[in-house]
Every structure is written in C-alpha cells, then in structure tokens.
Amino acid sequence: MAVSKAHIKASNKYNAQNYKKIQANIKPEDYDFIDNFCKSTGINKAQLIVKAIRYCIEHDIQLQ
C-alpha cells in the first residue's frame, strides 16, 4: 500500500516535534556487534543506546 504525501508530511511533523536525533560514526566491526546483539535480543538500536546510557549514568560509570 502506498503512503500518501500527506501521511509522510504528518509523520515528519510529528517526529520533528517528538524526537531528537543522535548520530555517530561507528567502526564496521562495532556496528556489526551491536546489530547482531539487537537482532538476537529483539531490541532496536535506539532502545539499546538509551538503556545503556541511562545505566551508565545511574550507576555513575565513568568512561575515560
């Protein structure tokens, strides 16, 4: 089923108002590691990133 231009416009407007983007350049082997983990656990990459960052912050894990 084709998506109308109006639907795309509405979706883009909603996303712009409700989400922010984070971009990162990741080495291919790291990306593959993350991608395989996400596929095997059924979690999407955005959820994994948020959960991992929250865990590090809440447990005062210093990454240096």
SVG drawing of the C-alpha trace seen along z (x, -y; Angstrom):
<svg xmlns="http://www.w3.org/2000/svg" viewBox="-2 -20 42 34">
<polyline fill="none" stroke="black" stroke-width="0.4" points="0.0,0.0 1.4,-3.4 1.9,-6.1 0.4,-9.4 2.4,-12.7 0.1,-14.0 0.9,-11.0 4.6,-11.5 4.3,-15.2 2.3,-14.5 4.8,-11.8 7.7,-14.1 6.0,-16.9 5.2,-14.5 8.8,-13.2 10.2,-16.7 8.1,-17.7 8.6,-14.5 12.1,-13.2 15.7,-14.3 18.4,-12.6 21.9,-11.4 24.3,-10.4 27.6,-8.6 30.3,-7.2 30.9,-3.6 33.6,-1.2 32.1,1.6 33.0,4.3 31.4,2.4 28.3,1.8 28.1,5.5 28.5,6.4 25.7,4.0 23.5,5.1 23.9,8.8 23.0,8.2 19.9,6.2 18.7,8.8 19.3,11.7 17.5,9.9 14.8,8.1 15.7,4.7 16.2,1.8 19.3,-0.2 17.7,-3.4 16.4,-1.5 19.8,0.1 21.5,-3.2 19.1,-4.9 19.2,-1.9 23.0,-1.7 23.5,-5.4 20.9,-5.5 22.5,-2.6 26.0,-4.2 24.6,-7.5 22.5,-5.9 25.4,-3.7 28.0,-6.5 30.1,-4.6 33.0,-6.8 34.1,-6.1 37.6,-7.5"/>
</svg>
